[in-house]
Amino acid sequence: MNNKICNPKTEVPTTKDMNDLDYITDVLETIKNMVHNYSLALNEASNNTLYEEYKNIFDETSTIQRDLFDLMFQKGWYCLEEADNQKITESLNKYNNQLDQLS
């Protein structure tokens, strides 16, 4: 059973030079790292003004990250895997048990 969720793949040239897929993958990885780092900065902001500035940048950067992911998904360069219902139930049970242990 194929659980992959993909769009038709937009082909790109395979040469030693970077192609569109290489560039967008590089940019997406950079943006993902930026989102992660801004998340850390939010947790450590020393005052509300700084926090709000980081939050605005975080929100904008997160939107760009999502837009890049959507573009890659539309071009078939990013595939998702449909989760099996049994795996979802197992994960839910696992986290519910952990939550119960904290109570």
Residue pairs with C-beta under 8 A, 6 or more apart in sequence:
3 81
3 82
3 83
3 84
4 79
4 80
4 81
4 82
5 79
5 80
5 81
5 82
6 76
6 79
6 80
7 73
7 74
7 75
7 76
8 76
9 75
9 76
9 77
10 75
10 76
10 77
12 19
12 20
12 21
12 22
13 19
18 26
21 75
21 77
24 68
24 71
24 72
24 77
25 72
25 77
27 68
28 65
28 68
28 69
28 72
31 61
31 64
31 65
31 68
32 65
34 61
35 58
35 61
35 62
35 65
38 54
38 57
38 58
38 61
39 58
41 54
41 58
42 51
42 54
42 55
42 58
45 51
45 54
69 78
72 78
73 79
73 80
